Amino acid sequence: MIVGRLFGWVLLLLGLAVLLRDVLVRLDTERWVPLAVGDVRGWSDGVPEIVLALWIAPPLIMLGAALMLVFRRHPQQPERRRRRRHRRGGLRDHPF
């Protein structure tokens, strides 16, 4: 479970870093030029163009958040104690 949460945090932080990069490029150039999947090196072989044109930040953020949600910690439930039946009357051995 911790590996899933850790991987989720990494993906979430990568998505936020890409989003920050896109905002900084927007502020610097005054043009919206988001980082696409096709801009990542090594991803263009055999992948349809529609996939290469997708913005990469939202899928990373959503996948990271989903992994953290799936692998979240579940609260520990207190251990249930069994109640003992006490005999009444001490030395008597009655069936009821």
C-alpha contacts under 8 A as a table, 3 or more apart, distances in Angstrom:
res1	aa1	res2	aa2	distance
1	M	4	G	5.24
1	M	5	R	6.37
1	M	71	F	5.43
1	M	72	R	7.61
2	I	5	R	5.07
2	I	6	L	5.99
2	I	71	F	7.39
3	V	6	L	5.02
3	V	7	F	6.04
4	G	7	F	5.13
4	G	8	G	6.04
4	G	67	L	6.26
4	G	68	M	6.96
4	G	71	F	5.84
5	R	8	G	4.92
5	R	9	W	6.17
5	R	67	L	6.34
5	R	68	M	4.88
5	R	71	F	5.66
5	R	72	R	6.90
6	L	9	W	5.11
6	L	10	V	6.25
6	L	68	M	7.97
7	F	10	V	5.05
7	F	11	L	6.23
7	F	64	G	7.26
7	F	67	L	7.52
8	G	11	L	5.20
8	G	12	L	6.07
8	G	63	L	7.10
8	G	64	G	3.96
8	G	65	A	6.30
8	G	66	A	7.40
8	G	67	L	4.90
8	G	68	M	5.16
9	W	12	L	5.02
9	W	13	L	6.03
9	W	64	G	5.97
9	W	65	A	7.66
9	W	68	M	7.00
10	V	13	L	5.21
10	V	14	L	6.09
10	V	64	G	7.15
11	L	14	L	5.04
11	L	15	G	6.11
11	L	60	L	5.52
11	L	61	I	6.48
11	L	63	L	6.96
11	L	64	G	4.69
12	L	15	G	5.13
12	L	16	L	6.22
12	L	60	L	6.07
12	L	61	I	4.61
12	L	62	M	7.45
12	L	63	L	7.40
12	L	64	G	4.46
12	L	65	A	6.39
13	L	16	L	5.03
13	L	17	A	6.03
13	L	61	I	7.58
14	L	17	A	5.00
14	L	18	V	6.21
14	L	57	A	7.89
14	L	60	L	6.88
14	L	61	I	7.67
15	G	18	V	5.15
15	G	19	L	6.18
15	G	56	I	7.41
15	G	57	A	4.57
15	G	58	P	6.73
15	G	59	P	7.62
15	G	60	L	4.74
15	G	61	I	4.83
16	L	19	L	4.92
16	L	20	L	6.08
16	L	57	A	6.90
16	L	61	I	6.78
17	A	20	L	5.02
17	A	21	R	6.14
18	V	21	R	4.96
18	V	22	D	6.18
18	V	35	L	7.09
18	V	56	I	7.60
18	V	57	A	5.65
19	L	22	D	5.06
19	L	23	V	6.23
19	L	57	A	5.74
20	L	23	V	5.10
20	L	24	L	6.10
21	R	24	L	5.14
21	R	25	V	6.15
22	D	25	V	5.13
22	D	26	R	6.15
22	D	32	W	7.42
22	D	33	V	6.67
22	D	34	P	5.24
22	D	35	L	6.70
23	V	26	R	4.96
23	V	27	L	6.21
24	L	27	L	5.07
24	L	28	D	6.08
25	V	28	D	5.06
25	V	29	T	5.89
25	V	30	E	7.52
25	V	31	R	7.47
25	V	32	W	7.38
25	V	33	V	7.08
26	R	29	T	5.50
26	R	30	E	4.91
26	R	31	R	5.11
26	R	32	W	5.13
26	R	33	V	6.86
27	L	30	E	5.37
27	L	31	R	7.73
34	P	55	W	6.31
35	L	39	D	6.38
35	L	55	W	5.96
35	L	56	I	6.21
35	L	57	A	7.61
36	A	39	D	5.31
36	A	40	V	7.25
36	A	52	L	6.53
36	A	53	A	5.65
36	A	54	L	5.36
36	A	55	W	4.36
36	A	56	I	5.20
37	V	40	V	5.65
37	V	43	W	7.29
37	V	51	V	6.99
37	V	52	L	4.86
37	V	53	A	6.29
37	V	54	L	5.80
37	V	55	W	6.26
37	V	56	I	5.39
38	G	41	R	7.32
38	G	43	W	6.21
38	G	44	S	5.97
38	G	51	V	7.73
38	G	52	L	4.16
38	G	53	A	6.20
38	G	54	L	7.84
39	D	52	L	7.75
40	V	43	W	6.24
41	R	44	S	7.48
42	G	45	D	7.03
43	W	47	V	7.17
43	W	52	L	7.90
44	S	47	V	5.72
44	S	52	L	7.05
47	V	51	V	6.79
47	V	52	L	6.99
48	P	51	V	5.57
48	P	52	L	6.63
49	E	52	L	4.91
49	E	53	A	6.24
50	I	53	A	5.26
50	I	54	L	6.75
51	V	54	L	5.44
55	W	58	P	6.93
55	W	59	P	7.89
56	I	59	P	5.92
56	I	60	L	6.48
57	A	60	L	5.32
57	A	61	I	6.18
58	P	61	I	5.10
58	P	62	M	5.97
59	P	62	M	5.14
59	P	63	L	5.84
60	L	63	L	5.23
60	L	64	G	6.00
61	I	64	G	5.22
61	I	65	A	6.12
62	M	65	A	5.12
62	M	66	A	5.99
63	L	66	A	5.04
63	L	67	L	6.13
64	G	67	L	5.21
64	G	68	M	6.25
65	A	68	M	5.14
65	A	69	L	6.13
66	A	69	L	5.01
66	A	70	V	6.10
67	L	70	V	5.11
67	L	71	F	6.01
68	M	71	F	5.25
68	M	72	R	5.64
69	L	72	R	5.22
87	R	90	G	6.93
89	G	92	R	5.97
